[in-house]
Amino acid sequence: MIEGGMVMDRDQVICPCLDVTAGQIMDAYEGGAVTADAIKEATGAGSICGACLDEIEDLISELKG
């Protein structure tokens, strides 16, 4: 999780169900997937159990600056 404005390691797994990393989510964001639903569609993260959706939202907020 992102704490104190520190960006997480790109290799950190955010979605263990599909083994989606923070880097993959960052790349999807930079490619135009700027909402949790768009990230879910682009990477699959959050589409199975949904437990990682809060972390995805946190990462999106951090990327927005």
CHARMM-style PDB file with segment names, atoms N, HN, CA, C and O in Angstrom:
ATOM      1  N   MET     1       0.836  -1.188   0.000  1.00  0.00      PROA
ATOM      2  CA  MET     1       0.000   0.000   0.000  1.00  0.00      PROA
ATOM      3  C   MET     1       0.875   1.243   0.000  1.00  0.00      PROA
ATOM      4  O   MET     1       2.005   1.224   0.487  1.00  0.00      PROA
ATOM      5  N   ILE     2       0.352   2.292  -0.537  1.00  0.00      PROA
ATOM      6  HN  ILE     2      -0.566   2.307  -0.933  1.00  0.00      PROA
ATOM      7  CA  ILE     2       1.088   3.553  -0.584  1.00  0.00      PROA
ATOM      8  C   ILE     2       0.868   4.286   0.727  1.00  0.00      PROA
ATOM      9  O   ILE     2      -0.266   4.508   1.152  1.00  0.00      PROA
ATOM     10  N   GLU     3       1.963   4.651   1.353  1.00  0.00      PROA
ATOM     11  HN  GLU     3       2.884   4.470   1.008  1.00  0.00      PROA
ATOM     12  CA  GLU     3       1.855   5.372   2.623  1.00  0.00      PROA
ATOM     13  C   GLU     3       2.760   6.583   2.592  1.00  0.00      PROA
ATOM     14  O   GLU     3       3.892   6.501   2.114  1.00  0.00      PROA
ATOM     15  N   GLY     4       2.283   7.696   3.089  1.00  0.00      PROA
ATOM     16  HN  GLY     4       1.364   7.762   3.478  1.00  0.00      PROA
ATOM     17  CA  GLY     4       3.098   8.894   3.182  1.00  0.00      PROA
ATOM     18  C   GLY     4       3.565   9.438   1.851  1.00  0.00      PROA
ATOM     19  O   GLY     4       4.603  10.095   1.774  1.00  0.00      PROA
ATOM     20  N   GLY     5       2.787   9.163   0.776  1.00  0.00      PROA
ATOM     21  HN  GLY     5       1.943   8.630   0.839  1.00  0.00      PROA
ATOM     22  CA  GLY     5       3.134   9.692  -0.525  1.00  0.00      PROA
ATOM     23  C   GLY     5       4.269   8.956  -1.219  1.00  0.00      PROA
ATOM     24  O   GLY     5       4.798   9.443  -2.218  1.00  0.00      PROA
ATOM     25  N   MET     6       4.649   7.799  -0.710  1.00  0.00      PROA
ATOM     26  HN  MET     6       4.219   7.403   0.102  1.00  0.00      PROA
ATOM     27  CA  MET     6       5.717   7.026  -1.327  1.00  0.00      PROA
ATOM     28  C   MET     6       5.122   6.073  -2.355  1.00  0.00      PROA
ATOM     29  O   MET     6       4.187   5.330  -2.056  1.00  0.00      PROA
ATOM     30  N   VAL     7       5.666   6.098  -3.561  1.00  0.00      PROA
ATOM     31  HN  VAL     7       6.426   6.702  -3.804  1.00  0.00      PROA
ATOM     32  CA  VAL     7       5.191   5.202  -4.611  1.00  0.00      PROA
ATOM     33  C   VAL     7       5.751   3.807  -4.358  1.00  0.00      PROA
ATOM     34  O   VAL     7       6.931   3.643  -4.048  1.00  0.00      PROA
ATOM     35  N   MET     8       4.892   2.816  -4.494  1.00  0.00      PROA
ATOM     36  HN  MET     8       3.934   2.950  -4.746  1.00  0.00      PROA
ATOM     37  CA  MET     8       5.313   1.448  -4.230  1.00  0.00      PROA
ATOM     38  C   MET     8       6.230   0.908  -5.314  1.00  0.00      PROA
ATOM     39  O   MET     8       6.311   1.458  -6.413  1.00  0.00      PROA
ATOM     40  N   ASP     9       6.902  -0.154  -4.994  1.00  0.00      PROA
ATOM     41  HN  ASP     9       6.836  -0.601  -4.102  1.00  0.00      PROA
ATOM     42  CA  ASP     9       7.781  -0.870  -5.906  1.00  0.00      PROA
ATOM     43  C   ASP     9       6.957  -1.389  -7.087  1.00  0.00      PROA
ATOM     44  O   ASP     9       5.890  -1.971  -6.890  1.00  0.00      PROA
ATOM     45  N   ARG    10       7.441  -1.183  -8.300  1.00  0.00      PROA
ATOM     46  HN  ARG    10       8.308  -0.710  -8.460  1.00  0.00      PROA
ATOM     47  CA  ARG    10       6.725  -1.636  -9.499  1.00  0.00      PROA
ATOM     48  C   ARG    10       6.522  -3.150  -9.510  1.00  0.00      PROA
ATOM     49  O   ARG    10       5.592  -3.641 -10.149  1.00  0.00      PROA
ATOM     50  N   ASP    11       7.377  -3.891  -8.815  1.00  0.00      PROA
ATOM     51  HN  ASP    11       8.133  -3.491  -8.296  1.00  0.00      PROA
ATOM     52  CA  ASP    11       7.274  -5.351  -8.795  1.00  0.00      PROA
ATOM     53  C   ASP    11       6.335  -5.876  -7.719  1.00  0.00      PROA
ATOM     54  O   ASP    11       6.073  -7.077  -7.655  1.00  0.00      PROA
ATOM     55  N   GLN    12       5.825  -4.980  -6.870  1.00  0.00      PROA
ATOM     56  HN  GLN    12       6.038  -4.004  -6.922  1.00  0.00      PROA
ATOM     57  CA  GLN    12       4.922  -5.413  -5.802  1.00  0.00      PROA
ATOM     58  C   GLN    12       3.622  -5.915  -6.410  1.00  0.00      PROA
ATOM     59  O   GLN    12       3.002  -5.237  -7.229  1.00  0.00      PROA
ATOM     60  N   VAL    13       3.218  -7.107  -6.000  1.00  0.00      PROA
ATOM     61  HN  VAL    13       3.721  -7.658  -5.334  1.00  0.00      PROA
ATOM     62  CA  VAL    13       1.966  -7.685  -6.487  1.00  0.00      PROA
ATOM     63  C   VAL    13       0.804  -7.003  -5.768  1.00  0.00      PROA
ATOM     64  O   VAL    13       0.727  -7.000  -4.540  1.00  0.00      PROA
ATOM     65  N   ILE    14      -0.092  -6.429  -6.558  1.00  0.00      PROA
ATOM     66  HN  ILE    14      -0.030  -6.432  -7.556  1.00  0.00      PROA
ATOM     67  CA  ILE    14      -1.277  -5.768  -6.025  1.00  0.00      PROA
ATOM     68  C   ILE    14      -2.462  -6.724  -6.041  1.00  0.00      PROA
ATOM     69  O   ILE    14      -3.249  -6.763  -5.096  1.00  0.00      PROA
ATOM     70  N   CYS    15      -2.584  -7.487  -7.107  1.00  0.00      PROA
ATOM     71  HN  CYS    15      -1.944  -7.455  -7.875  1.00  0.00      PROA
ATOM     72  CA  CYS    15      -3.687  -8.449  -7.254  1.00  0.00      PROA
ATOM     73  C   CYS    15      -3.118  -9.862  -7.241  1.00  0.00      PROA
ATOM     74  O   CYS    15      -2.663 -10.360  -8.270  1.00  0.00      PROA
ATOM     75  N   PRO    16      -3.143 -10.511  -6.071  1.00  0.00      PROA
ATOM     76  CA  PRO    16      -2.583 -11.859  -5.997  1.00  0.00      PROA
ATOM     77  C   PRO    16      -3.378 -12.896  -6.798  1.00  0.00      PROA
ATOM     78  O   PRO    16      -2.823 -13.915  -7.208  1.00  0.00      PROA
ATOM     79  N   CYS    17      -4.658 -12.648  -7.021  1.00  0.00      PROA
ATOM     80  HN  CYS    17      -5.109 -11.820  -6.688  1.00  0.00      PROA
ATOM     81  CA  CYS    17      -5.465 -13.605  -7.784  1.00  0.00      PROA
ATOM     82  C   CYS    17      -4.928 -13.785  -9.203  1.00  0.00      PROA
ATOM     83  O   CYS    17      -4.901 -14.899  -9.727  1.00  0.00      PROA
ATOM     84  N   LEU    18      -4.500 -12.679  -9.820  1.00  0.00      PROA
ATOM     85  HN  LEU    18      -4.522 -11.774  -9.394  1.00  0.00      PROA
ATOM     86  CA  LEU    18      -4.010 -12.719 -11.199  1.00  0.00      PROA
ATOM     87  C   LEU    18      -2.546 -12.321 -11.319  1.00  0.00      PROA
ATOM     88  O   LEU    18      -2.025 -12.184 -12.426  1.00  0.00      PROA
ATOM     89  N   ASP    19      -1.877 -12.135 -10.172  1.00  0.00      PROA
ATOM     90  HN  ASP    19      -2.300 -12.246  -9.273  1.00  0.00      PROA
ATOM     91  CA  ASP    19      -0.450 -11.798 -10.140  1.00  0.00      PROA
ATOM     92  C   ASP    19      -0.161 -10.495 -10.891  1.00  0.00      PROA
ATOM     93  O   ASP    19       0.833 -10.393 -11.610  1.00  0.00      PROA
ATOM     94  N   VAL    20      -1.042  -9.500 -10.715  1.00  0.00      PROA
ATOM     95  HN  VAL    20      -1.849  -9.584 -10.131  1.00  0.00      PROA
ATOM     96  CA  VAL    20      -0.863  -8.194 -11.366  1.00  0.00      PROA
ATOM     97  C   VAL    20      -0.037  -7.303 -10.445  1.00  0.00      PROA
ATOM     98  O   VAL    20      -0.341  -7.153  -9.261  1.00  0.00      PROA
ATOM     99  N   THR    21       1.010  -6.717 -11.008  1.00  0.00      PROA
ATOM    100  HN  THR    21       1.257  -6.838 -11.970  1.00  0.00      PROA
ATOM    101  CA  THR    21       1.922  -5.888 -10.220  1.00  0.00      PROA
ATOM    102  C   THR    21       1.539  -4.410 -10.283  1.00  0.00      PROA
ATOM    103  O   THR    21       0.739  -3.986 -11.118  1.00  0.00      PROA
ATOM    104  N   ALA    22       2.132  -3.646  -9.378  1.00  0.00      PROA
ATOM    105  HN  ALA    22       2.782  -3.990  -8.699  1.00  0.00      PROA
ATOM    106  CA  ALA    22       1.940  -2.198  -9.384  1.00  0.00      PROA
ATOM    107  C   ALA    22       2.423  -1.616 -10.704  1.00  0.00      PROA
ATOM    108  O   ALA    22       1.808  -0.690 -11.231  1.00  0.00      PROA
ATOM    109  N   GLY    23       3.509  -2.142 -11.241  1.00  0.00      PROA
ATOM    110  HN  GLY    23       4.009  -2.894 -10.812  1.00  0.00      PROA
ATOM    111  CA  GLY    23       4.043  -1.666 -12.511  1.00  0.00      PROA
ATOM    112  C   GLY    23       3.065  -1.856 -13.656  1.00  0.00      PROA
ATOM    113  O   GLY    23       2.929  -0.983 -14.514  1.00  0.00      PROA
ATOM    114  N   GLN    24       2.387  -2.990 -13.673  1.00  0.00      PROA
ATOM    115  HN  GLN    24       2.498  -3.699 -12.976  1.00  0.00      PROA
ATOM    116  CA  GLN    24       1.396  -3.235 -14.718  1.00  0.00      PROA
ATOM    117  C   GLN    24       0.223  -2.249 -14.594  1.00  0.00      PROA
ATOM    118  O   GLN    24      -0.311  -1.773 -15.596  1.00  0.00      PROA
ATOM    119  N   ILE    25      -0.161  -1.960 -13.362  1.00  0.00      PROA
ATOM    120  HN  ILE    25       0.272  -2.347 -12.548  1.00  0.00      PROA
ATOM    121  CA  ILE    25      -1.240  -1.002 -13.135  1.00  0.00      PROA
ATOM    122  C   ILE    25      -0.784   0.394 -13.535  1.00  0.00      PROA
ATOM    123  O   ILE    25      -1.539   1.134 -14.165  1.00  0.00      PROA
ATOM    124  N   MET    26       0.451   0.766 -13.173  1.00  0.00      PROA
ATOM    125  HN  MET    26       1.064   0.165 -12.661  1.00  0.00      PROA
ATOM    126  CA  MET    26       0.989   2.070 -13.562  1.00  0.00      PROA
ATOM    127  C   MET    26       1.035   2.205 -15.082  1.00  0.00      PROA
ATOM    128  O   MET    26       0.687   3.254 -15.624  1.00  0.00      PROA
ATOM    129  N   ASP    27       1.462   1.154 -15.765  1.00  0.00      PROA
ATOM    130  HN  ASP    27       1.745   0.302 -15.325  1.00  0.00      PROA
ATOM    131  CA  ASP    27       1.532   1.185 -17.226  1.00  0.00      PROA
ATOM    132  C   ASP    27       0.140   1.337 -17.831  1.00  0.00      PROA
ATOM    133  O   ASP    27      -0.039   2.078 -18.798  1.00  0.00      PROA
ATOM    134  N   ALA    28      -0.845   0.641 -17.268  1.00  0.00      PROA
ATOM    135  HN  ALA    28      -0.700   0.039 -16.482  1.00  0.00      PROA
ATOM    136  CA  ALA    28      -2.221   0.756 -17.760  1.00  0.00      PROA
ATOM    137  C   ALA    28      -2.740   2.173 -17.536  1.00  0.00      PROA
ATOM    138  O   ALA    28      -3.425   2.732 -18.392  1.00  0.00      PROA
ATOM    139  N   TYR    29      -2.412   2.748 -16.382  1.00  0.00      PROA
ATOM    140  HN  TYR    29      -1.855   2.293 -15.686  1.00  0.00      PROA
ATOM    141  CA  TYR    29      -2.826   4.124 -16.076  1.00  0.00      PROA
ATOM    142  C   TYR    29      -2.233   5.082 -17.110  1.00  0.00      PROA
ATOM    143  O   TYR    29      -2.934   5.936 -17.654  1.00  0.00      PROA
ATOM    144  N   GLU    30      -0.955   4.931 -17.368  1.00  0.00      PROA
ATOM    145  HN  GLU    30      -0.386   4.237 -16.927  1.00  0.00      PROA
ATOM    146  CA  GLU    30      -0.284   5.799 -18.342  1.00  0.00      PROA
ATOM    147  C   GLU    30      -0.835   5.595 -19.748  1.00  0.00      PROA
ATOM    148  O   GLU    30      -0.739   6.482 -20.596  1.00  0.00      PROA
ATOM    149  N   GLY    31      -1.417   4.414 -19.990  1.00  0.00      PROA
ATOM    150  HN  GLY    31      -1.496   3.694 -19.301  1.00  0.00      PROA
ATOM    151  CA  GLY    31      -2.026   4.120 -21.280  1.00  0.00      PROA
ATOM    152  C   GLY    31      -3.469   4.580 -21.389  1.00  0.00      PROA
ATOM    153  O   GLY    31      -4.128   4.343 -22.401  1.00  0.00      PROA
ATOM    154  N   GLY    32      -3.963   5.245 -20.334  1.00  0.00      PROA
ATOM    155  HN  GLY    32      -3.427   5.437 -19.512  1.00  0.00      PROA
ATOM    156  CA  GLY    32      -5.308   5.813 -20.394  1.00  0.00      PROA
ATOM    157  C   GLY    32      -6.325   5.192 -19.467  1.00  0.00      PROA
ATOM    158  O   GLY    32      -7.451   5.684 -19.387  1.00  0.00      PROA
ATOM    159  N   ALA    33      -5.976   4.129 -18.762  1.00  0.00      PROA
ATOM    160  HN  ALA    33      -5.062   3.729 -18.827  1.00  0.00      PROA
ATOM    161  CA  ALA    33      -6.891   3.487 -17.816  1.00  0.00      PROA
ATOM    162  C   ALA    33      -6.797   4.228 -16.479  1.00  0.00      PROA
ATOM    163  O   ALA    33      -6.004   3.856 -15.614  1.00  0.00      PROA
ATOM    164  N   VAL    34      -7.608   5.277 -16.314  1.00  0.00      PROA
ATOM    165  HN  VAL    34      -8.252   5.579 -17.016  1.00  0.00      PROA
ATOM    166  CA  VAL    34      -7.452   6.171 -15.170  1.00  0.00      PROA
ATOM    167  C   VAL    34      -8.514   5.985 -14.084  1.00  0.00      PROA
ATOM    168  O   VAL    34      -8.597   6.790 -13.157  1.00  0.00      PROA
ATOM    169  N   THR    35      -9.318   4.938 -14.192  1.00  0.00      PROA
ATOM    170  HN  THR    35      -9.251   4.284 -14.946  1.00  0.00      PROA
ATOM    171  CA  THR    35     -10.288   4.605 -13.143  1.00  0.00      PROA
ATOM    172  C   THR    35     -10.076   3.153 -12.742  1.00  0.00      PROA
ATOM    173  O   THR    35      -9.441   2.385 -13.465  1.00  0.00      PROA
ATOM    174  N   ALA    36     -10.611   2.785 -11.586  1.00  0.00      PROA
ATOM    175  HN  ALA    36     -11.127   3.409 -10.998  1.00  0.00      PROA
ATOM    176  CA  ALA    36     -10.485   1.399 -11.133  1.00  0.00      PROA
ATOM    177  C   ALA    36     -11.132   0.442 -12.132  1.00  0.00      PROA
ATOM    178  O   ALA    36     -10.596  -0.635 -12.392  1.00  0.00      PROA
ATOM    179  N   ASP    37     -12.276   0.826 -12.693  1.00  0.00      PROA
ATOM    180  HN  ASP    37     -12.711   1.701 -12.482  1.00  0.00      PROA
ATOM    181  CA  ASP    37     -12.941  -0.033 -13.678  1.00  0.00      PROA
ATOM    182  C   ASP    37     -12.088  -0.195 -14.934  1.00  0.00      PROA
ATOM    183  O   ASP    37     -12.012  -1.285 -15.500  1.00  0.00      PROA
ATOM    184  N   ALA    38     -11.451   0.885 -15.365  1.00  0.00      PROA
ATOM    185  HN  ALA    38     -11.513   1.771 -14.905  1.00  0.00      PROA
ATOM    186  CA  ALA    38     -10.587   0.815 -16.547  1.00  0.00      PROA
ATOM    187  C   ALA    38      -9.350  -0.032 -16.270  1.00  0.00      PROA
ATOM    188  O   ALA    38      -8.907  -0.791 -17.133  1.00  0.00      PROA
ATOM    189  N   ILE    39      -8.793   0.096 -15.068  1.00  0.00      PROA
ATOM    190  HN  ILE    39      -9.152   0.711 -14.367  1.00  0.00      PROA
ATOM    191  CA  ILE    39      -7.654  -0.738 -14.670  1.00  0.00      PROA
ATOM    192  C   ILE    39      -8.077  -2.204 -14.649  1.00  0.00      PROA
ATOM    193  O   ILE    39      -7.346  -3.075 -15.120  1.00  0.00      PROA
ATOM    194  N   LYS    40      -9.252  -2.466 -14.104  1.00  0.00      PROA
ATOM    195  HN  LYS    40      -9.846  -1.759 -13.721  1.00  0.00      PROA
ATOM    196  CA  LYS    40      -9.784  -3.834 -14.043  1.00  0.00      PROA
ATOM    197  C   LYS    40      -9.895  -4.411 -15.460  1.00  0.00      PROA
ATOM    198  O   LYS    40      -9.500  -5.550 -15.706  1.00  0.00      PROA
ATOM    199  N   GLU    41     -10.432  -3.620 -16.375  1.00  0.00      PROA
ATOM    200  HN  GLU    41     -10.753  -2.694 -16.174  1.00  0.00      PROA
ATOM    201  CA  GLU    41     -10.595  -4.068 -17.761  1.00  0.00      PROA
ATOM    202  C   GLU    41      -9.243  -4.285 -18.441  1.00  0.00      PROA
ATOM    203  O   GLU    41      -9.063  -5.259 -19.171  1.00  0.00      PROA
ATOM    204  N   ALA    42      -8.297  -3.382 -18.202  1.00  0.00      PROA
ATOM    205  HN  ALA    42      -8.443  -2.590 -17.608  1.00  0.00      PROA
ATOM    206  CA  ALA    42      -6.995  -3.443 -18.868  1.00  0.00      PROA
ATOM    207  C   ALA    42      -6.095  -4.552 -18.335  1.00  0.00      PROA
ATOM    208  O   ALA    42      -5.355  -5.175 -19.097  1.00  0.00      PROA
ATOM    209  N   THR    43      -6.158  -4.801 -17.018  1.00  0.00      PROA
ATOM    210  HN  THR    43      -6.759  -4.295 -16.399  1.00  0.00      PROA
ATOM    211  CA  THR    43      -5.205  -5.739 -16.412  1.00  0.00      PROA
ATOM    212  C   THR    43      -5.855  -6.973 -15.801  1.00  0.00      PROA
ATOM    213  O   THR    43      -5.187  -7.983 -15.583  1.00  0.00      PROA
ATOM    214  N   GLY    44      -7.144  -6.899 -15.526  1.00  0.00      PROA
ATOM    215  HN  GLY    44      -7.687  -6.078 -15.704  1.00  0.00      PROA
ATOM    216  CA  GLY    44      -7.831  -7.975 -14.827  1.00  0.00      PROA
ATOM    217  C   GLY    44      -7.784  -7.814 -13.317  1.00  0.00      PROA
ATOM    218  O   GLY    44      -8.522  -8.486 -12.596  1.00  0.00      PROA
ATOM    219  N   ALA    45      -6.920  -6.925 -12.834  1.00  0.00      PROA
ATOM    220  HN  ALA    45      -6.320  -6.380 -13.420  1.00  0.00      PROA
ATOM    221  CA  ALA    45      -6.783  -6.718 -11.388  1.00  0.00      PROA
ATOM    222  C   ALA    45      -8.112  -6.289 -10.778  1.00  0.00      PROA
ATOM    223  O   ALA    45      -8.769  -5.374 -11.275  1.00  0.00      PROA
ATOM    224  N   GLY    46      -8.493  -6.946  -9.716  1.00  0.00      PROA
ATOM    225  HN  GLY    46      -7.959  -7.689  -9.312  1.00  0.00      PROA
ATOM    226  CA  GLY    46      -9.732  -6.616  -9.020  1.00  0.00      PROA
ATOM    227  C   GLY    46     -10.952  -7.308  -9.577  1.00  0.00      PROA
ATOM    228  O   GLY    46     -12.060  -7.099  -9.084  1.00  0.00      PROA
ATOM    229  N   SER    47     -10.770  -8.132 -10.599  1.00  0.00      PROA
ATOM    230  HN  SER    47      -9.870  -8.301 -10.999  1.00  0.00      PROA
ATOM    231  CA  SER    47     -11.919  -8.743 -11.255  1.00  0.00      PROA
ATOM    232  C   SER    47     -12.334 -10.090 -10.674  1.00  0.00      PROA
ATOM    233  O   SER    47     -13.391 -10.613 -11.028  1.00  0.00      PROA
ATOM    234  N   ILE    48     -11.520 -10.657  -9.789  1.00  0.00      PROA
ATOM    235  HN  ILE    48     -10.661 -10.232  -9.502  1.00  0.00      PROA
ATOM    236  CA  ILE    48     -11.876 -11.967  -9.230  1.00  0.00      PROA
ATOM    237  C   ILE    48     -12.480 -11.821  -7.834  1.00  0.00      PROA
ATOM    238  O   ILE    48     -13.677 -12.052  -7.662  1.00  0.00      PROA
ATOM    239  N   CYS    49     -11.688 -11.448  -6.844  1.00  0.00      PROA
ATOM    240  HN  CYS    49     -10.716 -11.260  -6.984  1.00  0.00      PROA
ATOM    241  CA  CYS    49     -12.251 -11.351  -5.490  1.00  0.00      PROA
ATOM    242  C   CYS    49     -12.504  -9.905  -5.060  1.00  0.00      PROA
ATOM    243  O   CYS    49     -13.314  -9.654  -4.167  1.00  0.00      PROA
ATOM    244  N   GLY    50     -11.810  -8.954  -5.697  1.00  0.00      PROA
ATOM    245  HN  GLY    50     -11.152  -9.158  -6.422  1.00  0.00      PROA
ATOM    246  CA  GLY    50     -12.028  -7.544  -5.393  1.00  0.00      PROA
ATOM    247  C   GLY    50     -11.294  -7.020  -4.171  1.00  0.00      PROA
ATOM    248  O   GLY    50     -11.419  -5.840  -3.843  1.00  0.00      PROA
ATOM    249  N   ALA    51     -10.536  -7.862  -3.493  1.00  0.00      PROA
ATOM    250  HN  ALA    51     -10.434  -8.820  -3.760  1.00  0.00      PROA
ATOM    251  CA  ALA    51      -9.850  -7.431  -2.272  1.00  0.00      PROA
ATOM    252  C   ALA    51      -8.787  -6.363  -2.535  1.00  0.00      PROA
ATOM    253  O   ALA    51      -8.420  -5.626  -1.620  1.00  0.00      PROA
ATOM    254  N   CYS    52      -8.294  -6.271  -3.752  1.00  0.00      PROA
ATOM    255  HN  CYS    52      -8.592  -6.870  -4.495  1.00  0.00      PROA
ATOM    256  CA  CYS    52      -7.228  -5.319  -4.064  1.00  0.00      PROA
ATOM    257  C   CYS    52      -7.751  -3.974  -4.568  1.00  0.00      PROA
ATOM    258  O   CYS    52      -6.959  -3.074  -4.847  1.00  0.00      PROA
ATOM    259  N   LEU    53      -9.058  -3.824  -4.688  1.00  0.00      PROA
ATOM    260  HN  LEU    53      -9.702  -4.554  -4.462  1.00  0.00      PROA
ATOM    261  CA  LEU    53      -9.605  -2.592  -5.267  1.00  0.00      PROA
ATOM    262  C   LEU    53      -9.224  -1.342  -4.480  1.00  0.00      PROA
ATOM    263  O   LEU    53      -8.994  -0.291  -5.077  1.00  0.00      PROA
ATOM    264  N   ASP    54      -9.153  -1.435  -3.153  1.00  0.00      PROA
ATOM    265  HN  ASP    54      -9.340  -2.289  -2.668  1.00  0.00      PROA
ATOM    266  CA  ASP    54      -8.735  -0.274  -2.356  1.00  0.00      PROA
ATOM    267  C   ASP    54      -7.299   0.119  -2.693  1.00  0.00      PROA
ATOM    268  O   ASP    54      -6.986   1.304  -2.807  1.00  0.00      PROA
ATOM    269  N   GLU    55      -6.431  -0.873  -2.849  1.00  0.00      PROA
ATOM    270  HN  GLU    55      -6.685  -1.836  -2.756  1.00  0.00      PROA
ATOM    271  CA  GLU    55      -5.038  -0.584  -3.194  1.00  0.00      PROA
ATOM    272  C   GLU    55      -4.938   0.013  -4.594  1.00  0.00      PROA
ATOM    273  O   GLU    55      -4.119   0.898  -4.841  1.00  0.00      PROA
ATOM    274  N   ILE    56      -5.767  -0.471  -5.500  1.00  0.00      PROA
ATOM    275  HN  ILE    56      -6.433  -1.191  -5.299  1.00  0.00      PROA
ATOM    276  CA  ILE    56      -5.785   0.087  -6.856  1.00  0.00      PROA
ATOM    277  C   ILE    56      -6.228   1.547  -6.808  1.00  0.00      PROA
ATOM    278  O   ILE    56      -5.630   2.401  -7.463  1.00  0.00      PROA
ATOM    279  N   GLU    57      -7.263   1.831  -6.042  1.00  0.00      PROA
ATOM    280  HN  GLU    57      -7.749   1.137  -5.510  1.00  0.00      PROA
ATOM    281  CA  GLU    57      -7.745   3.223  -5.883  1.00  0.00      PROA
ATOM    282  C   GLU    57      -6.649   4.104  -5.280  1.00  0.00      PROA
ATOM    283  O   GLU    57      -6.451   5.238  -5.718  1.00  0.00      PROA
ATOM    284  N   ASP    58      -5.937   3.583  -4.277  1.00  0.00      PROA
ATOM    285  HN  ASP    58      -6.098   2.662  -3.922  1.00  0.00      PROA
ATOM    286  CA  ASP    58      -4.846   4.329  -3.656  1.00  0.00      PROA
ATOM    287  C   ASP    58      -3.750   4.640  -4.674  1.00  0.00      PROA
ATOM    288  O   ASP    58      -3.227   5.753  -4.714  1.00  0.00      PROA
ATOM    289  N   LEU    59      -3.414   3.657  -5.485  1.00  0.00      PROA
ATOM    290  HN  LEU    59      -3.840   2.752  -5.452  1.00  0.00      PROA
ATOM    291  CA  LEU    59      -2.366   3.832  -6.487  1.00  0.00      PROA
ATOM    292  C   LEU    59      -2.810   4.868  -7.531  1.00  0.00      PROA
ATOM    293  O   LEU    59      -2.015   5.717  -7.936  1.00  0.00      PROA
ATOM    294  N   ILE    60      -4.059   4.802  -7.960  1.00  0.00      PROA
ATOM    295  HN  ILE    60      -4.705   4.113  -7.631  1.00  0.00      PROA
ATOM    296  CA  ILE    60      -4.586   5.782  -8.918  1.00  0.00      PROA
ATOM    297  C   ILE    60      -4.499   7.191  -8.321  1.00  0.00      PROA
ATOM    298  O   ILE    60      -4.086   8.130  -9.002  1.00  0.00      PROA
ATOM    299  N   SER    61      -4.881   7.336  -7.070  1.00  0.00      PROA
ATOM    300  HN  SER    61      -5.217   6.573  -6.517  1.00  0.00      PROA
ATOM    301  CA  SER    61      -4.823   8.644  -6.406  1.00  0.00      PROA
ATOM    302  C   SER    61      -3.390   9.164  -6.358  1.00  0.00      PROA
ATOM    303  O   SER    61      -3.146  10.349  -6.583  1.00  0.00      PROA
ATOM    304  N   GLU    62      -2.454   8.281  -6.067  1.00  0.00      PROA
ATOM    305  HN  GLU    62      -2.652   7.318  -5.884  1.00  0.00      PROA
ATOM    306  CA  GLU    62      -1.046   8.668  -6.013  1.00  0.00      PROA
ATOM    307  C   GLU    62      -0.545   9.084  -7.392  1.00  0.00      PROA
ATOM    308  O   GLU    62       0.209  10.050  -7.515  1.00  0.00      PROA
ATOM    309  N   LEU    63      -0.958   8.363  -8.424  1.00  0.00      PROA
ATOM    310  HN  LEU    63      -1.570   7.579  -8.325  1.00  0.00      PROA
ATOM    311  CA  LEU    63      -0.524   8.685  -9.777  1.00  0.00      PROA
ATOM    312  C   LEU    63      -1.104  10.009 -10.268  1.00  0.00      PROA
ATOM    313  O   LEU    63      -0.465  10.723 -11.040  1.00  0.00      PROA
ATOM    314  N   LYS    64      -2.302  10.329  -9.822  1.00  0.00      PROA
ATOM    315  HN  LYS    64      -2.821   9.748  -9.194  1.00  0.00      PROA
ATOM    316  CA  LYS    64      -2.929  11.605 -10.190  1.00  0.00      PROA
ATOM    317  C   LYS    64      -2.179  12.775  -9.577  1.00  0.00      PROA
ATOM    318  O   LYS    64      -2.209  13.893 -10.089  1.00  0.00      PROA
ATOM    319  N   GLY    65      -1.502  12.492  -8.464  1.00  0.00      PROA
ATOM    320  HN  GLY    65      -1.477  11.583  -8.047  1.00  0.00      PROA
ATOM    321  CA  GLY    65      -0.693  13.516  -7.805  1.00  0.00      PROA
ATOM    322  C   GLY    65      -1.526  14.385  -6.971  1.00  0.00      PROA
ATOM    323  OT1 GLY    65      -1.014  15.308  -6.338  1.00  0.00      PROA
TER     324      GLY     65
END
